[in-house]
Amino acid sequence: MPLINMPDFSGRLLDEFAGRGAARIDTPVIQPAAPFLDMAGEDLRRRIFLTESERGESLCLRPEFTIPVCLRHIETATGTPRRYCYLGEVFRQRRDGDNEFYQAGIEDLGEKNVASADARAVTDAVEIIAGLLPGRALTITLGDQTVFEAVVRSLGLPLGWQKRLIQAFGNTALLKQLLLTLATPQPVAGLSLELADLLRKDEAALIDHIDRTMQDTGYSTNASRSPREIAARLTEKLALAETRLDGAALLLLSEFLSLELPLSEAAAALAGFADAAGLSFGHALGEFEARVAALQDLGMDPSRITYRAAFGRPLDYYTGLVFEVTQKGSDAVLVGGGRFDRLLTLLGAVDDIPAVGFSLWLDRIEQARAR
């Protein structure tokens, strides 16, 4: 039995999902913890309620629905494209103490027309919220991780730094901290002068030094990384620590992250930015333009949507489009979603399955309706 009452508009919501071609899917409340710990991101990881099975398996209370829906799809070996919907309780630690609440949403799996699927997800989310909150002014914010990744890759940073920046997308404070580090690199802590010298000059001598140290301290290579692996990791760590972006590159990235304008003007602004900066977005800009056109085809006015270059959502599995809808004048997210093309493969799917979806926060919608 649920510990909290289901919102009174839940039945209407399920009818709405069915009318949009989504089949309801149920997933267990108790989930394997590993997929969430590995793929959901730090923001969610620290708020998960963990437990353990009798066999010592790490489990958790369901903290969100996207990963469970994808796992169920893989288990049932259902073909694609498939459109699923869900409605049920999720469990997360929250600052306000309401750690159990309802979420509902739609996941689109396997639709190969990415622009069309993205546009449908945004349009469905906005129309559903508008139906539940008639007459309310809504704020729609959209970002694109693919465009951000194209800018990061154009800077010529080591892969480790590219990964750090991409994982920080959407976390303004962390991005600022990383940019500050790139502007003023700090030495690697804990390295002796001898080790630092070997790192910069002689790989073979470095490996031999690590091997002798491990033997002298009785540190078994059978239960840990080999001296060669440790040397490679130290070398990479030193390279990342000593990486520095020049002022022009830092200014370029800062200028990109400051872009905020109506979606109707965003593609032209991005093209102008790329020309002025002498970089190429590759396929990212074409996909961006196709999504805007698809939104218009579905009756959405791009001038009502705000594009923010720095906007992301705190889940690591997003790969492209990200968006949120709030009530104007409020920071409370009523619905959020995005594209997660790599997630199903990481969860064990044999074939690549493009995917996009959104989730509604029913407790916040209920509070907004009451007001």
N, C-alpha and C positions, 0 to 999 in steps of 0.2 A: 504494500500500500504506500502511495506517495506521502511524504511528510508535509508537503505544501499543497495548496489547492491549485488545480489547473485553471488558468485564466478562462473567463466565461466566453471569450471569442475563439477558443481553440477549435471548436467544431467548424466554425465559419472558415478558419484558416486552412483546415484540412480540405474542405470543399474547394477553396481557392487553389490549393496546390493541385488537386485532382483535375480541376478545370484547365490547368496549365500543363497537363500531360505528365505529371510526376507521380510515380507509384510509391506508396508509403513503404518504408523499410524500418524494421525494429532491430535494435542492437542491444546486447546485454549491458546492464549497468556496471558489472565488474569486467574490466578490460585488462589485457596484458599491458604492463607499464612501459615496456621497452620502446614501442613505436612513439609514444608521446615524449619520452625522455630523450630519444635520439633525434626526433624530427620536428617537434612542435616549437622549440625555441625556449630561451631562458625565461621569458616572462611567464609562460605557462608552466614550465617545469617546476618553478619554485612554489607554485600554488596547487599542485596536484596532491590529492589524498592517497597515499600509498598504503598497501597492505601486502600480505604474503599468503600463498597457498600452503596447504599441508606438505606439499613436496618442495617447498622453498622457492617457488616461482614468484617473481615480483609482479604484483597486480596493482590496479588502482581503480578508484571510482571514476566513472566516465567523465572526463573534464571538458569534452567537446564531441561533436558528431562526425566531423569530416573523416578523420582516420578510421573510426569504427565502420562507417558506411563503405569506405574503400576496401577495408578488410573483408567485409561481408560480400561485397561484389566479387572479390577475388576468390573467396571460398566457394561461392555458388557457381563459379565459372560461367557467369552470365555474359552474353555477347554485348557489344556496344553498337551504336550509341544507346545509353540508358539514362533516364531521368528519374532520380529518386527524391523523395521528400521524407522528412522526419519530424517528430515532435516528442519531446520528453525532457526528463530532468538531467541536468549536468551539475557537477560538483567541483567547485574551485574555492580556494581561500580568497576572500574579498575584504577590502579594508572596511566596508560598512557592516561586515558580519553576516550578510546574507549569502551563505556558502552553498546553498542549494537553490536552484532556480530552473525555470523552463527555457528551452531554446527550440526553435523550429527553423526549417530551412529547406533548400533545394540544392542538390548536387547534380551537375550535368557531366556525365562521363562518356568520353569517346566521340564527341561531336568534333569533326575535323575542320569545320569552318569556324576558326577561332574567333574572328571578328563578330560573326553572327551570334555565337554562343556567349561571348562577353556582353554584347549589347542586350541579349535576352535576359541575362542574369541581372544587369543593372536595371533594366526596364521593369522586370517582374518585381524586384525588390522595392523600387520606388512606387509602383502602382499598388502593391499590397499595403505598404505603409500609408500611402495616401488614402486608401480605402478604410483603414483602421483609425486614421486620424483625419477625418474629413475637414477641410477648411484650414488646416494648420500649414504654416509656412515651413518648408523643409530645406535643409542645406545638404547638398550632395557634393562630396569631395572624392576626387579620383586621382590615383597615382599610377605609375607604371615602372615596375622594377626592371623590365627589359631595357628601357631607355636609360635608367640610372646605370645599369651594368655596362652599357655601351660607352658611357662617358668614363666610367672607372677604367675600363680596359684600354681606352685611348691614352691614358696617362703614362703607360709604360711601367707600371709598378710591378714588383714581384708578385707571383700568384698568391702567396700568403697574404700580402697586403690587400690584393683585390678581394680575396675571400672575406677578410675582416670587414672591409667597407661594405660589401654586399650584404653580409649578415647583419650589419648595423642599420641597414636601410629602414627608415621609418622611426628610428630611435634618435631624436634630435640631439639629446645630451651626449649619447655615445659617439655619434658622428662628429660632434664638435671636439670631443676629447681625442678622437683618432686624428682629426685634422691638425690639432695642436701638436700631437706627437710627431706627425709627419713634418711639421714646420720646425720643430726643435727636437731631434732625435736624442734619446738618452742611452748611455752605455748599458750593456747587459750586466745585471747585478750578479755577484757571486763567482765571477771568472777570475782565476789567478792570472798574473801577468804572463806566465809561461803558457797557460792554456790559450789565452787570447792571442799570443804570438803565433802559436801553432795553428790556430784557426785561420789566421790570415795568410800563412805562408806554406805549410807543409801538411797535406792531408794524410800521407802515409805515416808520418811521425805522430800526428794527432791520434790516429787509430791505434798505433803501437802504445802511446802514452795511456790511452783509455784502457787498453787490454791489460797492461801491467798494473794499473791502479785497481782494476777489478780483481785481478788475481791476488794482489797484496791484501785486499780487504775481504777476500773470500766471497765476492759477489758473483753468483753463478750466472753464466750466460744462458743456461738452459731455461731459467725462469724469468728471463728479462730480455731486453733488446741486446743485439750483438754490439761489439765496439764500433763496427762500421755504421750500424744504424744510429748509434748515439752520436757519432761524429757528424753524420749527415744532419741530424736534428739540431745539433749545436751550431753547425755552419748556417743552416737555414735561419735559426733564431738570431744569430749575429747579423746576417744580411738584412733581416726585417728590422732589427733594432737600429741599424745604421742607415736605413733608407731615408732619404730626404727628398721631398718635393720642392722644386724651386718656387719662387713667389708667383710666377706666371701661372703655373699649373694649379697651385692652391687657389689663386684668384679665379681661375676657370671653373674649378669644382664648386667654389663658394657661390659664384654667379649662377651656376646651374641650379644649385639647391635653393636659391632665393626665388626662382621662377614661380609665380602664382598668378593665374589669370583664367578667364572663362575658357572652357574646353573648346569653344568655337574658334578661339584665337590661338590655341596651344600649338597645333601642328605647324603653323606658319612661324610662330615664335621659336620653336625647336629647330626648324630648318634654318632660320636666320642665325640662331646661336651656333649651330654646327658650322655654317659657312664662315662666320666671323672667327670662330676658334680653330678652323682648319681641321675639323675632325668629321668622321662619318658615323652615323647611327646604324649603318647597314640596313637590315630588314626591319629594325625596330620602328623606324619612322613610318615606313609603309604600312606596317601592322597597326600603328597608332592611328593613322589616317583612315584605314579601313574600318576600325572600330567606331570612329566618330561618324562615318557615313552610315554604318549599320544602325547606330543609335538614332540617327535622323530617319532612317527607313521605318523604324518602329514607333516613330512619333515623338521621340524625346528631343527636347530643345537643348543643344549643347551649350547655349549661353546660360542655361540654368545650372550647369554643372561647373564646379571649380576644379581646375587642374593645378595640383601642387607638386612640383618636381621632387620635393623631399618627403612627400607623404607615403607612408607604408603602414603595414599592420603588423602587430607583434607576434607573428607566427613564421617560423623559418621555412615552411614548405611552399610559400607563395613564390611564383616565378614570373608573373607578368602584371596584368591588371590587378589593382587593389582599389577598393572603394568603401565608403561609409556614408550612412545617411543619419542625420541628427535633426532634431527640431530646431528651427532658427532661434538663436539666442541661448541654446543649451549645448553643453559638451557631452551629454549622455548619448552614447552610440545606440541607435535603435536597430540598425541592421548593418552588417559589415560582410564583405566577401572579397573574392579574388580568384585568380587562376593558380592552379597547382599541378602543372603538367608532369613534374618528375615524381610526385608522391606515390602513385600506384606502382611504378617500377621499383621504387625503394622498398615498398611494402611486399614485393614478391610477384607482381604481375609479369607475365612473360613478355608481353608486347607493350610498347609505349602507348599510353592512353591519355590524351589531352583531357583536362578537367577544369571546371570552373563552378563556383557555387556561392551561396550566401547564407547567413544565419541571422535570425531575428531574436532579439533579446526581449522575451515576452513580459518579464517583470517591469522593464522600463517602459514598454509600450502600454502596459496596464496602468502604470502610474501617470503617464501622459494622458491617457484617456480619462482618468479620474479627474485630472486638473481641467 
